[in-house]
Amino acid sequence: MGAEIEPMSFLLKDIDLCRPLEEIAIPTDRSGLGLLLRYGRRPIAFVMLPLQPGASLSAEEIRETASRASARKLLQEKLREELSVAADDSDQKSLTVAVCTKGRPEMLARCLEALRRTR
């Protein structure tokens, strides 16, 4: 007969990484912390941390844990958000043009006038 394994009871927390982080205290009847990490409403990682009953995790420790567990996914979500915002602004198009010229004011004037007409 093998050794009996003692069950572990984890405190579960849902953390939105878009909001300020706060310290989390582990109750004395719990042996760890389970973190569901979200970016807004999107889940990006789940982390289980065995901790001593009565321990606590500071906001900085949570930030470091989230970074280790989800840095790549968090970056992907931020890029997805930025790209979707850019796609929603399709009415407002912008264009940046570099005109390299020196000593040719007439050609520059024609170029700028042509660019102005493209609106």
C-alpha positions in Angstrom: 0.0 0.0 0.0 1.4 3.4 -1.0 1.8 6.6 1.0 -1.4 8.6 1.3 -1.4 11.9 -0.4 -2.8 14.8 1.5 -5.3 16.8 -0.5 -4.4 20.4 -1.3 -7.0 23.2 -1.2 -6.2 26.3 -3.3 -7.7 29.8 -3.1 -8.9 30.6 -6.7 -8.7 34.2 -7.9 -9.7 35.8 -11.2 -7.2 38.5 -12.1 -7.8 41.1 -14.8 -4.3 42.3 -15.8 -5.9 45.6 -17.2 -6.8 46.6 -13.6 -4.5 47.6 -10.7 -3.2 44.5 -8.9 -3.6 44.1 -5.1 -2.0 41.9 -2.5 -3.6 38.4 -2.0 -3.6 36.8 1.4 -3.8 33.0 1.5 -6.3 31.8 4.2 -4.9 29.5 6.8 -7.1 26.6 5.5 -5.6 26.8 2.0 -2.3 25.5 0.7 -1.9 27.6 -2.4 -3.3 30.0 -5.0 -4.8 29.4 -8.4 -4.8 32.4 -10.6 -7.0 32.8 -13.7 -5.2 35.6 -15.6 -7.3 37.7 -18.0 -6.7 40.5 -20.3 -10.0 42.3 -20.0 -12.6 39.5 -20.5 -10.2 37.2 -22.4 -8.5 34.4 -20.3 -4.9 34.2 -21.2 -3.4 31.8 -18.5 -4.0 29.8 -15.4 -1.3 29.4 -12.8 -1.3 27.3 -9.6 1.1 28.3 -6.9 1.7 26.1 -3.8 2.1 28.5 -0.9 2.2 28.2 2.9 -1.2 28.7 4.6 -1.3 32.3 5.9 1.2 33.6 3.3 0.5 36.5 1.0 1.5 37.5 -2.5 2.2 41.2 -3.1 1.0 43.1 -6.2 4.6 43.0 -7.5 4.8 39.2 -7.0 1.5 38.7 -8.8 2.8 41.0 -11.7 6.0 38.9 -11.9 4.1 35.6 -11.8 1.7 36.9 -14.5 4.7 38.0 -16.6 6.4 34.6 -16.4 3.1 32.7 -17.1 1.6 34.9 -19.8 4.0 37.5 -21.3 3.7 36.2 -24.9 -0.1 35.7 -24.7 -0.5 39.2 -23.1 1.5 40.7 -25.9 -0.7 38.9 -28.5 -3.8 40.2 -26.9 -2.5 43.8 -26.8 -1.6 43.6 -30.5 -5.0 42.1 -31.3 -6.7 44.9 -29.4 -4.6 47.6 -31.2 -5.2 46.1 -34.6 -8.9 45.8 -34.1 -9.1 49.4 -33.0 -7.1 50.4 -36.1 -9.5 48.4 -38.3 -12.5 50.1 -36.7 -11.2 53.5 -37.7 -11.4 52.8 -41.4 -13.1 56.1 -42.1 -10.1 58.1 -40.9 -7.3 57.2 -43.2 -3.9 58.8 -42.8 -0.8 58.8 -44.9 2.7 59.9 -44.1 4.9 60.9 -47.0 8.6 61.8 -46.9 9.6 64.1 -49.7 13.3 64.2 -50.2 14.3 67.4 -52.0 16.8 70.1 -52.0 17.0 73.2 -54.1 14.0 72.3 -56.2 11.1 74.5 -54.9 9.0 74.2 -58.1 9.1 70.4 -58.1 8.3 70.4 -54.3 5.3 72.7 -54.9 4.0 70.4 -57.7 4.5 67.3 -55.5 2.7 68.9 -52.5 -0.2 70.0 -54.7 -0.6 66.5 -56.1 -0.6 65.0 -52.6 -3.2 67.6 -51.5 -5.5 66.6 -54.4 -5.4 62.9 -53.3 -7.7 63.6 -50.4 
